[in-house]
Amino acid sequence: MQLQQANDGMMMDLYELTMSNGFFASGKAGTRAVFDVFYRHNPDQGGFSIFAGLGQALEWIKSLHFTGRDVDYLKSLKIFRPEFLDYLREFRFSGDVYAFDEGTIMYPNEPVLSVHASLAECMFLETAVLAMINHQSLIATKARRMVRAAQGRPIADFGARRAHNIDAAYYGARASYIGGLVATSTLEAAEDFGIPASGTMAHSWVMSFDEEYEAFKAYASEYPDNTLLLIDTYDVMRSGLPNAVKLAHEFLEPQGKRLKGVRIDSGDLAYLSKKIRKVLDKEGLEDAIIVVTNSLDENTISSLLTQGAKVNSFGIGERLITAMSDPILGGVYKMAAIEENGVMVPRIKVSETAEKITNPGIKQVWRIYNHDHKAVADLIAGIDEKVDLSKPFHYIDPVNPWRDRAFTSDFSAKPLQHLYIKDGVQVREQPKLSEIREYVASQLRDEIWEEEQRFENPHVHFLDMTPRYFKMKQDLLENMRQKVALISDRNQ
């Protein structure tokens, strides 16, 4: 059976279409609403996450459509109204999208992306947008943890073969680069995104020759300026390394070339790297680098360096591309407001689990900086509220609301959400990928506290609220409590 070319517009759960069809039946399809994307926990119990995936999400939203084949399939399910199917045939997104700039350091429970559109349009976006943002944000955040652990040593993405399908490898390479990796072995991503490509040989190259030295010589003949040899096919210290040294002296140096380095992919990496370094230095190959691979993550990298491993760079595979230690970001897509009589009215989701209670209404997130331009908190405000820090500005800590707190005039504030799509048309351009990557690095270098970046027990970034916004949320909760009590009384 030959698979037909899929339309990414159908990347949605069935309930998104059944609800939209139901809105048509009830006359609510055109009612305006606002939905927020946010997440509840940082992966790996970290202090922050990195917002990634916006570029892909914007392109998907702008191109969202349903083909004739899609509509015929939906018709065959016999659950949709004819007028709804006609609507799908001509559909193009016509709403607004607000979002953090890609690469922004983000924290739980703040809206990183908001959709302002008709109910039907809002429904269509949930699955695809969450899949893109959850995946790329997760990988970018994991990559940054590894970059921090490497203490300035470069890391390359070698994970494509262990990724959860080719699109995960492709966009995972993009997210890894945003997080701070320097290269990828995934050529499609390197070509399309402008990421430096990295890669040399596998064990199969060495095994295809009768002698290891002949394999090394053949490789060096083709790549004399980039001879990096994999030396653990047979025995690192008794075969691989001696052959690499021999090649450097007898083949490369007579040509005026230098051995670029060696790579090991097995064994005790800390022990072997120290032994290799001693030999290379003794042989006058001080400039030859040592690259290590083999199921690495931030914990193994930190352990290697603590043990004094002589490693110049790392290649990271499955534990990055799958975010193996904590593979779910858990971003959600929840209604925040809906139109009633021409006015947008806030909506709140209430749960017996306190962390699942949503932040309602149309809002803006402000990042608050102290006099050293360190980000001390994020502040949720109503969309029409002005955050003026030219004088003391009182705010509410929702965890400890009884405290009287204020930002003084030596603080500053920056709005984080920006309008990216207006009436279906993109109005704010995405920066280059290299610029997004540098934006991440600059925030972590200049704005985000070191205490939030540590791996163990990181400082929890404050998410505060303006008094007006906090009161609105509490009033909604009280109204919901009264409604539930009334319903309970009626049913007794």
C-alpha positions in Angstrom: 0.0 0.0 0.0 1.4 3.4 -1.0 0.8 6.1 1.5 -0.6 9.4 0.2 1.0 12.7 1.0 -0.4 13.8 4.4 -1.7 17.3 5.0 -0.3 18.7 8.3 -3.5 20.6 8.7 -5.1 17.4 9.9 -2.6 17.1 12.8 -5.4 17.5 15.4 -7.4 15.4 17.7 -10.9 14.4 16.6 -12.5 16.3 19.5 -11.2 19.6 18.1 -13.5 19.0 15.1 -16.4 17.6 16.9 -16.4 20.6 19.2 -16.1 23.0 16.3 -19.0 21.2 14.5 -21.0 21.5 17.8 -20.3 25.3 17.9 -21.8 25.5 14.4 -24.9 23.6 15.6 -25.3 26.0 18.6 -24.6 29.2 16.6 -21.4 29.8 18.6 -18.7 29.0 15.9 -18.0 32.7 15.3 -17.9 33.7 19.0 -14.5 35.2 19.8 -12.4 33.5 22.5 -8.9 33.5 23.9 -6.8 30.4 24.6 -3.4 30.4 26.4 -0.5 28.0 26.0 1.4 27.4 29.3 3.1 24.6 31.2 3.1 23.7 34.9 6.6 22.3 35.8 10.1 22.8 34.5 11.6 19.5 33.3 14.3 17.8 35.4 13.2 19.9 38.4 15.1 22.8 36.8 14.7 26.5 37.5 13.6 27.6 34.1 12.7 26.5 30.5 13.4 27.9 27.1 10.5 28.8 24.8 11.1 27.2 21.4 9.1 26.0 18.5 7.4 29.3 17.7 8.8 29.5 14.2 7.3 26.2 13.2 4.0 27.0 14.9 3.6 30.3 13.1 4.2 28.7 9.7 1.7 25.9 10.5 -1.0 28.3 11.7 -0.6 30.5 8.6 -0.8 27.5 6.2 -3.6 25.7 8.0 -6.1 24.3 5.6 -8.2 21.2 4.7 -7.8 19.5 1.4 -10.6 17.9 -0.6 -9.3 14.5 0.5 -9.5 15.7 4.1 -13.1 16.9 3.8 -14.1 13.7 2.0 -12.6 11.6 4.8 -14.4 13.7 7.5 -17.6 13.4 5.6 -17.2 9.6 5.6 -17.3 9.6 9.4 -20.9 10.8 9.2 -20.7 13.0 12.3 -20.3 16.4 10.8 -22.9 18.9 9.4 -22.7 19.8 5.7 -22.3 23.5 6.5 -19.3 22.7 8.7 -17.7 20.6 6.0 -18.2 23.5 3.6 -16.6 25.8 6.1 -13.5 23.5 6.2 -13.1 23.5 2.4 -12.5 27.3 2.5 -10.8 27.6 5.8 -7.9 29.9 6.5 -6.9 31.2 9.9 -8.0 34.8 10.4 -7.3 35.3 14.1 -4.5 36.9 16.1 -1.6 35.2 17.8 0.5 36.8 20.7 3.6 35.1 21.9 6.9 35.4 23.8 9.8 35.9 21.4 11.4 32.5 20.6 14.3 31.8 22.9 12.7 33.7 25.9 13.5 32.1 29.3 10.1 31.1 30.6 8.5 29.8 33.8 5.5 27.7 34.8 1.9 29.0 34.6 2.5 32.1 32.4 1.0 32.3 28.9 3.8 31.9 26.4 1.4 32.0 23.5 -2.2 33.2 23.2 -4.7 32.7 20.4 -7.4 35.3 19.9 -9.9 34.0 17.3 -13.3 32.5 16.8 -14.1 29.4 18.9 -13.9 27.2 15.8 -10.5 28.5 14.8 -9.2 28.3 18.4 -10.2 24.6 18.5 -8.1 23.7 15.4 -4.8 24.9 16.9 -4.5 22.9 20.1 -2.8 19.7 19.1 -0.3 20.9 16.6 0.8 24.0 18.4 1.3 22.1 21.7 3.2 19.3 19.9 5.6 21.9 18.3 6.1 24.0 21.4 6.3 21.1 23.9 8.9 19.2 21.9 11.2 22.0 20.9 11.0 23.8 24.3 11.8 20.5 26.0 14.8 19.8 23.8 16.2 23.3 23.9 15.9 23.3 27.7 17.7 19.9 28.0 20.4 21.1 25.6 21.1 24.1 27.8 21.5 21.9 30.8 24.1 19.9 28.9 25.9 23.1 27.7 26.1 24.4 31.3 27.5 21.0 32.5 30.2 21.1 29.8 31.6 24.4 31.2 32.5 25.9 27.8 33.4 22.8 25.9 31.4 22.5 22.6 28.7 19.9 22.2 27.3 18.5 18.9 23.9 16.8 18.4 24.4 13.2 17.2 20.9 12.0 18.1 19.0 11.6 14.9 19.1 7.8 14.8 17.6 7.6 18.2 14.9 10.3 17.8 11.2 9.5 17.8 10.9 9.7 14.0 12.6 12.0 11.4 10.7 15.2 12.3 11.8 14.9 15.9 15.4 14.6 14.7 14.9 17.6 12.4 13.3 20.0 14.8 15.2 18.5 17.7 18.4 19.6 16.0 17.0 23.1 15.6 16.0 23.2 19.3 19.4 21.9 20.4 21.1 24.7 18.5 18.8 27.2 20.2 19.8 25.7 23.5 23.5 26.2 22.8 24.8 23.2 21.0 27.3 24.2 18.2 26.6 21.6 15.5 24.4 18.7 14.4 25.0 15.5 12.4 21.5 15.8 10.9 22.2 17.1 7.5 18.7 18.1 6.6 18.5 20.3 9.6 22.0 21.7 9.0 21.1 22.6 5.4 17.7 24.1 6.1 18.5 25.9 9.3 22.1 26.9 8.7 23.4 24.9 11.6 27.1 23.8 11.3 27.3 20.1 10.3 29.5 17.7 12.3 30.5 14.1 11.8 33.4 11.9 10.8 33.4 8.1 10.8 31.6 5.1 12.4 33.0 1.8 13.5 31.9 0.3 10.3 34.5 2.3 8.4 37.3 0.7 10.5 35.8 -2.7 10.3 35.5 -2.6 6.5 39.3 -2.7 6.2 41.6 -5.6 7.1 43.8 -3.4 9.3 42.9 -0.5 11.5 45.8 1.5 10.4 44.8 1.1 6.7 41.3 2.4 7.6 42.8 5.4 9.3 45.2 6.1 6.4 42.4 5.8 3.8 40.3 8.3 5.8 43.2 10.7 6.3 43.9 10.5 2.5 40.5 11.8 1.8 40.2 14.3 4.7 43.8 15.4 5.6 42.7 18.7 7.1 39.9 17.1 9.2 41.3 13.8 10.4 39.4 12.9 13.6 39.7 9.2 14.2 37.4 6.8 16.1 39.9 4.7 18.1 37.8 2.3 20.1 36.8 -0.3 17.5 39.2 -2.9 18.8 41.3 -1.7 21.7 41.8 2.0 22.5 45.3 1.9 24.2 46.9 -1.0 22.4 45.6 -0.5 18.9 43.5 2.6 18.2 45.6 5.2 19.8 49.0 3.8 18.7 47.7 3.7 15.1 46.4 7.2 15.4 49.8 8.5 16.6 51.6 6.5 13.9 49.3 8.0 11.2 50.0 11.5 12.6 53.8 11.1 12.4 54.2 9.0 9.3 51.4 10.1 7.0 50.0 13.5 8.0 53.1 15.4 9.3 55.2 14.7 6.1 52.4 16.6 4.2 52.5 19.5 6.7 49.2 18.3 8.2 48.2 17.8 11.9 46.0 15.1 13.4 42.8 16.9 14.4 41.9 14.5 17.2 40.5 11.2 18.3 37.0 10.1 19.5 36.1 7.3 21.9 32.5 5.9 22.2 32.9 3.2 24.8 34.7 2.2 28.0 35.7 4.3 31.0 35.7 7.7 29.3 37.3 9.5 32.2 40.1 7.0 32.6 40.7 6.6 28.9 40.7 10.3 28.1 43.4 11.0 30.7 45.5 8.1 29.4 45.0 9.3 25.8 45.9 12.9 26.7 49.2 11.8 28.2 50.2 9.9 25.2 49.2 12.6 22.7 51.1 15.2 24.6 54.2 13.0 24.9 54.1 12.5 21.2 54.0 16.3 20.4 50.3 16.2 19.5 49.1 18.7 22.2 46.8 20.3 19.7 44.9 17.0 19.0 41.5 17.1 20.6 39.7 14.3 22.4 36.0 13.9 21.6 33.7 11.6 23.7 30.3 10.2 22.9 28.2 7.3 24.3 24.9 8.0 26.1 25.9 11.2 27.6 23.8 13.8 29.5 24.4 16.7 31.9 24.9 14.3 34.8 27.5 12.1 33.0 29.2 15.2 31.6 29.4 16.8 35.1 30.8 13.5 36.5 33.4 13.2 33.8 34.7 16.7 34.4 34.6 16.2 38.2 36.9 13.2 37.6 39.3 15.3 35.7 38.5 13.8 32.3 40.6 15.3 29.5 37.8 16.0 27.1 37.7 18.8 24.5 34.2 18.3 23.2 31.1 16.0 23.4 28.7 14.4 21.0 25.3 13.8 22.5 22.7 11.3 21.2 19.6 9.7 22.6 19.6 11.4 26.0 19.2 14.8 24.4 17.1 14.1 21.4 14.5 12.2 23.5 15.0 14.3 26.7 15.4 10.9 28.2 15.5 11.9 31.9 12.2 13.9 31.8 10.6 13.5 28.3 7.4 15.6 28.9 7.2 19.3 29.1 3.4 19.1 29.8 2.3 22.3 28.0 -1.5 22.8 27.9 -3.9 24.9 25.9 -6.7 26.4 28.0 -9.5 28.9 27.4 -8.9 32.2 29.2 -11.8 34.4 27.9 -14.9 34.3 25.7 -17.1 36.9 24.1 -20.4 37.7 25.7 -22.6 40.5 24.4 -19.6 42.0 22.6 -17.4 41.9 25.7 -14.5 39.5 26.4 -15.3 37.8 29.7 -12.6 35.9 31.7 -13.0 32.2 32.1 -11.2 30.0 34.7 -10.7 26.3 35.0 -11.2 25.1 38.6 -9.8 21.8 39.9 -9.4 20.0 43.2 -5.7 20.0 42.3 -4.6 23.6 43.1 -1.9 23.7 40.4 -4.5 23.0 37.7 -6.5 26.1 38.4 -5.8 28.4 35.4 -5.0 32.1 35.3 -8.0 33.6 33.6 -8.6 36.6 31.3 -6.7 38.4 28.6 -3.3 39.3 30.1 0.2 40.4 29.6 3.3 39.0 31.3 5.9 41.6 32.4 9.4 40.7 33.4 10.6 42.8 36.3 14.3 43.8 36.5 16.3 45.3 39.4 18.9 48.0 39.1 21.5 45.4 38.0 19.1 44.3 35.2 18.6 41.0 36.9 15.1 39.4 36.4 13.6 39.3 39.9 10.1 38.2 39.0 7.5 37.9 36.3 4.2 39.8 36.8 0.8 38.9 35.4 -1.4 41.9 34.6 -4.7 42.5 32.8 -4.1 43.3 29.2 -5.3 46.9 29.7 -3.2 47.6 32.9 -0.3 49.9 32.8 2.8 48.7 34.7 4.3 52.0 35.7 7.4 51.6 37.9 8.4 55.3 38.0 6.9 55.1 41.5 6.3 52.2 44.0 4.2 49.6 42.3 2.3 47.3 44.6 1.9 43.6 43.6 0.5 40.4 45.0 2.5 37.2 45.7 -0.3 34.7 45.0 1.5 32.1 47.3 1.7 34.6 50.2 -1.1 37.2 49.3 -1.1 38.7 52.8 2.3 40.3 52.4 2.5 43.9 51.4 5.0 44.1 48.5 6.0 46.7 46.0 8.5 47.3 43.3 10.3 50.6 43.8 11.3 53.2 41.2 14.8 51.6 40.6 13.1 48.6 39.1 12.1 48.3 35.4 9.5 46.2 33.5 9.4 44.7 30.0 6.3 43.1 28.3 7.0 39.6 27.1 4.0 38.8 24.8 4.1 40.4 21.3 1.6 40.3 18.4 2.9 37.9 15.8 -0.2 37.3 13.7 -2.9 39.8 13.1 -6.1 38.8 11.2 -4.2 35.7 9.9 -1.2 37.7 8.6 2.2 37.6 10.3 3.1 41.1 11.4 6.2 40.4 13.5 9.2 38.7 11.9 11.1 35.9 13.4 14.8 36.6 13.9 17.5 34.3 12.5 18.1 31.1 14.3 21.6 32.3 15.3 20.0 35.4 16.8 17.6 33.2 18.8 20.5 31.1 20.1 22.4 34.2 21.1 19.2 35.7 22.8 19.1 32.6 25.0 22.8 32.9 25.9 22.5 36.6 26.7 19.6 36.2 29.0 21.3 33.4 31.0 24.5 35.4 31.1 23.1 38.8 31.9 19.6 38.6 33.3 18.8 35.2 34.9 20.1 34.6 38.4 22.8 31.9 38.8 20.7 30.5 41.6 17.9 29.7 39.1 20.4 27.9 36.8 21.8 25.4 39.2 20.8 21.7 38.8 20.1 21.0 42.5 17.3 22.9 44.3 17.2 25.9 42.0 15.7 29.1 43.2 12.0 29.3 42.2 11.3 32.3 40.0 8.5 34.5 41.4 5.3 34.8 39.4 3.4 37.7 40.9 0.1 39.4 40.0 -1.1 43.0 40.0 -3.7 43.6 42.8 -6.4 44.1 40.2 -5.7 40.9 38.3 -5.4 39.0 41.6 -8.8 40.3 42.7 -10.4 39.3 39.4 -9.1 35.8 39.8 -10.3 35.5 43.4 -13.7 36.9 42.4 -14.0 34.2 39.7 -13.1 31.5 42.1 -15.6 32.7 44.6 -18.3 32.9 42.0 -17.5 29.3 40.9 -17.6 28.2 44.6 -21.1 29.7 45.0 -22.3 28.1 41.8 -21.1 24.7 42.8 -22.7 25.1 46.2 -26.0 26.0 44.7 -25.9 23.1 42.3 -25.0 20.8 45.2 -27.9 22.1 47.3 -30.4 21.6 44.4 -29.3 18.0 44.0 -29.7 17.0 47.6 
